[in-house]
Amino acid sequence: MNAEERLVGADADSEDQAVEAALRPKQLGEFIGQPKVREQLDLVLRAARARGGTADHVLLSGAPGLGKTTLSMIIAAEMNAPIRITSGPAIQHAGDLAAILSSLQEGEVLFLDEIHRMSRPAEEMLYMAMEDFRVDVIVGKGPGATAIPLELPPFTLVGATTRAGLLPPPLRDRFGFTAHMEFYEPGELEQVVHRSAQLLDVRTDPAGAVEIAGRSRGTPRIANRLLRRVRDYAQVKADGVITREIAAAALEVYEVDGRGLDRLDRAVLGSLLKLFGGGPVGLSTLAVAVGEERETVEEVAEPFLVREGLLARTPRGRVATPAAWAHLGLVPPQQSPQSPSGTPGQQGLFGA
């Protein structure tokens, strides 16, 4: 199981991409959540329009599904400029980037998703393009190679990354505005659900929106995906209206519990609690017990469990928190008496 196969995975699949195009807000005033980012970005764009120039380069960081692509499109709309969309993995050679940059129009917005995955030669070319609006195109090879300077029209680069720490400092420093996208509060997600329901022509009462928002892991993309699945259930099993009871019943069918955990999350926690007494246990051992790959447990399941305070990563291995026992309705085992070494829960060398 990978992130794209999960109902509560934050990465966009083909269905998400098709639906999100219709659900995305077009103006900054319509964007829900991220109040600090919206306020700061509004100042940047207003100032650029007042100067009659292009906006500063913008770096957006944060987890998948929080609205980075949507904000890039809003930046282009607010600046009344076209937008070009590409991604870091698609730019593996400096020539790929040079071809894109040389075809930009003045004032155009270039959205570069997963910018941290761009190749190093293209990255170094981007330094000069962002700062001086110029690139050097190398013609020929070996001693006879010649660098031909190519002037670029002023443009705005919007970079998006899920791992800002992987960006080299020279690239990060060339962005005039940097914003970090936070996970959404339940109240903000309720607004997202209501807005999406109106656009999808789905009747949703306030309690139904609360139920969906509470299981959406703080991510609008997941909220919209859950809304579509609950809509299907309501149309088939009920009268089409999403109430709290209908939302809860639908998400039970899809194995998403009240806290947003799915089958994989509960399998990890269940194995940790029932087989290993809450830990500590090594990641590889836990993965074998769950029947998944080590990378799947570490990269797909663990981040949300850690963020929710249900699991802790320690030098000795994975450890369940008291909240994990309570969530699964289990009673923690009795603490062993203090060992002779003075450390609770540890036995002596020969089990004494």
C-alpha positions as CSV (number, residue, x, y, z in Angstrom):
1,M,0.0,0.0,0.0
2,N,1.3,3.4,-0.9
3,A,0.0,6.9,-0.1
4,E,-1.9,7.2,-3.4
5,E,-3.9,4.0,-2.7
6,R,-5.2,5.2,0.7
7,L,-8.5,7.2,1.1
8,V,-6.7,9.3,3.7
9,G,-3.5,9.7,1.7
10,A,-2.5,13.3,1.0
11,D,-1.0,12.8,-2.4
12,A,-3.3,13.5,-5.4
13,D,-4.5,10.7,-7.6
14,S,-6.0,11.1,-11.1
15,E,-9.5,11.5,-9.7
16,D,-8.4,14.2,-7.2
17,Q,-6.6,16.1,-10.0
18,A,-9.7,16.2,-12.1
19,V,-12.1,17.2,-9.3
20,E,-9.7,19.8,-7.7
21,A,-9.6,21.8,-10.9
22,A,-13.3,22.6,-10.4
23,L,-13.1,23.1,-6.6
24,R,-10.0,25.4,-6.5
25,P,-10.7,29.0,-5.4
26,K,-9.7,31.5,-8.1
27,Q,-9.0,34.6,-5.9
28,L,-7.1,35.0,-2.7
29,G,-10.2,36.2,-0.9
30,E,-11.9,32.8,-1.6
31,F,-9.0,30.8,-0.2
32,I,-9.9,29.2,3.1
33,G,-7.4,28.8,5.9
34,Q,-3.7,29.8,6.2
35,P,-4.6,33.3,7.5
36,K,-1.0,34.5,8.0
37,V,0.1,33.2,4.6
38,R,-2.8,34.9,2.9
39,E,-2.2,38.2,4.7
40,Q,1.5,38.3,3.8
41,L,1.0,37.1,0.3
42,D,-1.7,39.7,-0.3
43,L,0.7,42.5,0.7
44,V,3.4,41.1,-1.7
45,L,0.9,41.0,-4.6
46,R,-0.6,44.4,-3.9
47,A,2.8,46.0,-3.8
48,A,3.8,44.4,-7.0
49,R,0.7,45.5,-8.8
50,A,1.2,49.1,-7.4
51,R,4.7,49.1,-8.8
52,G,3.5,47.8,-12.2
53,G,6.1,45.0,-12.0
54,T,6.3,41.3,-11.4
55,A,5.9,39.8,-7.9
56,D,8.9,38.5,-5.9
57,H,9.7,34.8,-6.3
58,V,7.6,32.8,-3.8
59,L,8.5,29.5,-2.0
60,L,5.7,27.5,-0.5
61,S,6.5,24.6,1.8
62,G,4.3,22.2,3.6
63,A,2.7,18.7,3.5
64,P,0.9,17.5,0.4
65,G,-2.8,18.6,0.0
66,L,-2.6,21.9,1.8
67,G,-3.1,24.2,-1.2
68,K,0.4,25.0,-2.6
69,T,-0.7,24.5,-6.2
70,T,-3.9,26.4,-5.6
71,L,-2.0,29.4,-4.2
72,S,0.3,29.4,-7.3
73,M,-2.7,29.6,-9.6
74,I,-4.2,32.4,-7.4
75,I,-0.9,34.3,-7.6
76,A,-1.1,34.2,-11.4
77,A,-4.8,35.2,-11.3
78,E,-4.1,38.1,-8.9
79,M,-1.3,39.4,-11.1
80,N,-3.4,38.8,-14.3
81,A,-0.6,36.7,-15.7
82,P,-0.4,33.3,-17.5
83,I,1.0,30.4,-15.5
84,R,3.3,27.6,-16.6
85,I,3.3,24.4,-14.5
86,T,6.1,21.9,-14.3
87,S,7.9,19.9,-11.6
88,G,11.4,19.2,-10.3
89,P,11.5,15.5,-11.4
90,A,10.7,16.6,-15.0
91,I,13.8,18.8,-15.1
92,Q,16.7,16.5,-15.2
93,H,19.1,18.6,-17.4
94,A,20.0,22.2,-17.6
95,G,18.8,22.2,-21.2
96,D,15.3,21.3,-20.0
97,L,15.1,24.3,-17.8
98,A,16.7,26.6,-20.4
99,A,14.0,25.6,-22.9
100,I,11.2,26.5,-20.4
101,L,12.8,29.7,-19.3
102,S,13.5,31.0,-22.8
103,S,9.8,30.5,-23.8
104,L,8.4,32.5,-20.8
105,Q,6.4,35.7,-21.5
106,E,7.0,38.9,-19.5
107,G,5.3,38.7,-16.1
108,E,4.5,35.0,-16.5
109,V,4.3,32.8,-13.4
110,L,6.4,29.6,-13.5
111,F,5.1,27.0,-10.9
112,L,7.8,24.5,-10.1
113,D,6.3,21.7,-7.9
114,E,8.6,19.5,-5.8
115,I,11.4,21.9,-6.5
116,H,13.8,20.1,-4.2
117,R,13.9,17.1,-6.6
118,M,15.4,19.2,-9.5
119,S,18.8,18.1,-10.8
120,R,21.9,20.0,-9.6
121,P,22.9,21.4,-13.0
122,A,19.4,22.8,-13.5
123,E,19.4,24.1,-10.0
124,E,22.6,26.1,-10.6
125,M,21.1,27.6,-13.8
126,L,18.1,28.6,-11.9
127,Y,20.2,30.8,-9.5
128,M,21.2,33.2,-12.3
129,A,17.7,33.1,-13.9
130,M,16.0,34.1,-10.6
131,E,18.5,36.8,-9.7
132,D,19.6,38.4,-13.0
133,F,16.9,37.1,-15.4
134,R,19.6,35.6,-17.6
135,V,21.0,32.2,-18.4
136,D,24.1,31.0,-20.1
137,V,23.5,28.4,-22.8
138,I,26.5,26.2,-23.4
139,V,27.0,25.4,-27.1
140,G,29.5,22.7,-28.1
141,K,31.6,20.4,-25.9
142,G,35.1,20.3,-24.5
143,P,37.6,23.1,-25.0
144,G,35.5,24.5,-27.9
145,A,32.4,25.0,-25.8
146,T,31.0,28.5,-25.8
147,A,28.6,30.1,-23.3
148,I,26.0,32.3,-25.0
149,P,24.1,34.6,-22.6
150,L,20.4,34.6,-23.0
151,E,18.3,37.4,-21.6
152,L,15.0,36.5,-20.0
153,P,11.9,38.6,-19.5
154,P,11.0,39.3,-15.8
155,F,9.0,36.4,-14.4
156,T,7.8,35.1,-11.0
157,L,8.9,31.7,-9.9
158,V,6.6,29.9,-7.5
159,G,8.4,26.9,-6.0
160,A,6.6,24.3,-3.9
161,T,8.2,21.7,-1.7
162,T,7.2,19.1,0.9
163,R,10.8,19.1,2.2
164,A,12.2,22.6,2.5
165,G,15.2,21.3,4.4
166,L,16.5,19.6,1.2
167,L,16.7,22.9,-0.7
168,P,20.3,24.3,-0.9
169,P,20.6,27.6,0.9
170,P,21.7,29.5,-2.3
171,L,18.4,28.6,-3.9
172,R,16.3,29.2,-0.8
173,D,17.8,32.6,-0.3
174,R,16.8,33.8,-3.8
175,F,13.1,33.7,-3.0
176,G,11.7,37.0,-1.9
177,F,8.8,35.5,0.0
178,T,8.8,32.2,1.8
179,A,5.7,30.7,3.4
180,H,5.1,27.5,5.3
181,M,1.6,25.9,5.0
182,E,0.2,24.6,8.3
183,F,-2.3,21.8,8.8
184,Y,-5.9,23.1,8.9
185,E,-8.0,23.5,12.0
186,P,-11.3,21.5,12.1
187,G,-13.4,24.7,11.8
188,E,-11.5,25.6,8.6
189,L,-12.0,22.2,7.2
190,E,-15.8,22.5,7.9
191,Q,-15.8,25.6,5.7
192,V,-13.9,23.7,3.0
193,V,-16.5,20.8,3.1
194,H,-19.4,23.3,2.9
195,R,-17.9,25.1,0.0
196,S,-17.0,21.9,-1.9
197,A,-20.5,20.5,-1.2
198,Q,-22.1,23.6,-2.8
199,L,-19.9,23.3,-5.9
200,L,-20.6,19.6,-6.2
201,D,-24.3,20.2,-5.6
202,V,-24.4,18.0,-2.5
203,R,-26.7,18.8,0.4
204,T,-24.8,18.7,3.7
205,D,-26.0,19.7,7.1
206,P,-23.6,21.3,9.6
207,A,-23.2,18.1,11.7
208,G,-22.3,16.1,8.6
209,A,-19.6,18.6,7.7
210,V,-18.2,18.4,11.2
211,E,-18.0,14.6,11.0
212,I,-16.1,14.7,7.7
213,A,-13.8,17.5,8.8
214,G,-12.9,15.7,12.0
215,R,-11.6,12.7,10.0
216,S,-9.7,14.7,7.4
217,R,-6.3,14.8,9.1
218,G,-6.1,18.6,8.8
219,T,-5.8,18.4,5.0
220,P,-8.3,19.9,2.5
221,R,-7.6,17.4,-0.2
222,I,-8.5,14.5,2.2
223,A,-11.7,16.4,3.2
224,N,-12.8,16.7,-0.4
225,R,-12.0,13.1,-1.1
226,L,-14.0,11.9,2.0
227,L,-16.8,14.2,1.0
228,R,-17.1,12.5,-2.4
229,R,-17.1,9.0,-0.9
230,V,-19.8,10.1,1.7
231,R,-21.8,11.6,-1.2
232,D,-21.8,8.3,-3.0
233,Y,-23.0,6.5,0.1
234,A,-25.7,9.0,0.8
235,Q,-27.0,8.7,-2.8
236,V,-27.1,4.9,-2.7
237,K,-28.1,4.2,0.9
238,A,-30.1,7.3,1.9
239,D,-31.9,10.3,0.4
240,G,-28.7,12.1,-0.7
241,V,-28.4,14.4,2.3
242,I,-25.2,14.1,4.3
243,T,-26.0,14.1,8.0
244,R,-23.7,13.1,10.9
245,E,-25.1,9.6,11.0
246,I,-24.7,9.1,7.2
247,A,-21.2,10.5,7.3
248,A,-20.2,8.2,10.2
249,A,-21.8,5.2,8.6
250,A,-20.1,5.9,5.2
251,L,-16.7,6.4,6.6
252,E,-17.0,3.2,8.7
253,V,-17.5,1.3,5.4
254,Y,-14.3,2.9,4.1
255,E,-12.5,2.1,7.4
256,V,-11.7,5.6,8.4
257,D,-12.3,6.1,12.1
258,G,-13.3,9.1,14.1
259,R,-9.7,10.3,14.4
260,G,-8.9,9.8,10.8
261,L,-7.0,6.5,11.1
262,D,-7.4,3.9,8.4
263,R,-6.8,0.2,8.3
264,L,-3.0,0.6,8.0
265,D,-2.7,3.0,10.9
266,R,-4.8,0.8,13.1
267,A,-2.8,-2.3,12.0
268,V,0.5,-0.6,13.0
269,L,-0.9,0.5,16.4
270,G,-2.7,-2.8,17.0
271,S,0.5,-4.8,16.4
272,L,2.6,-2.5,18.5
273,L,0.1,-2.7,21.4
274,K,-1.1,-6.4,21.3
275,L,2.1,-8.1,20.1
276,F,4.8,-6.0,21.7
277,G,3.1,-4.5,24.7
278,G,3.4,-1.0,23.5
279,G,7.1,-1.2,22.6
280,P,9.8,-0.3,22.2
281,V,10.1,-2.4,19.0
282,G,12.3,-2.0,16.0
283,L,10.8,-0.7,12.7
284,S,11.7,-3.8,10.7
285,T,10.1,-6.1,13.3
286,L,6.9,-3.9,13.4
287,A,6.7,-3.9,9.6
288,V,6.9,-7.7,9.5
289,A,4.2,-8.0,12.1
290,V,2.0,-5.7,10.0
291,G,2.8,-7.4,6.7
292,E,4.0,-4.3,5.0
293,E,7.3,-3.0,3.7
294,R,9.5,-1.1,6.2
295,E,9.3,2.0,4.0
296,T,5.5,1.9,3.9
297,V,5.3,1.9,7.7
298,E,7.9,4.6,8.1
299,E,6.8,7.0,5.3
300,V,3.1,6.3,5.0
301,A,1.7,5.4,8.4
302,E,4.1,6.8,11.0
303,P,4.0,10.6,10.2
304,F,0.3,11.0,11.1
305,L,0.6,8.7,14.1
306,V,3.5,10.7,15.5
307,R,1.7,14.0,14.7
308,E,-1.4,12.8,16.6
309,G,0.6,11.8,19.6
310,L,-0.2,8.1,19.3
311,L,3.3,6.8,18.6
312,A,6.8,8.0,19.5
313,R,10.1,7.3,17.7
314,T,12.9,6.6,20.3
315,P,16.5,5.4,20.0
316,R,15.4,2.0,21.2
317,G,12.5,1.7,18.7
318,R,8.8,2.6,18.3
319,V,6.8,3.2,21.5
320,A,3.0,3.6,21.8
321,T,1.7,6.5,23.9
322,P,-1.1,6.3,26.5
323,A,-3.4,8.0,23.9
324,A,-2.8,5.0,21.6
325,W,-4.1,2.5,24.2
326,A,-7.1,4.7,24.9
327,H,-7.9,5.1,21.2
328,L,-8.0,1.4,20.6
329,G,-9.8,0.8,23.8
330,L,-7.0,-1.4,25.3
331,V,-5.6,-1.3,28.8
332,P,-1.8,-0.9,29.2
333,P,0.0,-3.7,30.9
334,Q,1.1,-3.2,34.5
335,Q,4.5,-1.5,34.8
336,S,7.1,-4.0,36.0
337,P,8.7,-3.3,39.3
338,Q,11.8,-1.1,39.4
339,S,14.9,-3.0,38.4
340,P,18.0,-3.2,40.6
341,S,19.7,-0.7,38.2
342,G,17.2,1.9,39.2
343,T,15.4,2.0,35.8
344,P,11.7,1.1,35.9
345,G,10.5,-1.5,33.4
346,Q,14.0,-3.0,32.8
347,Q,15.1,-6.4,34.0
348,G,18.5,-7.4,35.2
349,L,21.0,-9.1,33.0
350,F,19.7,-12.6,33.6
351,G,16.0,-11.6,34.0
352,A,16.1,-11.2,37.7
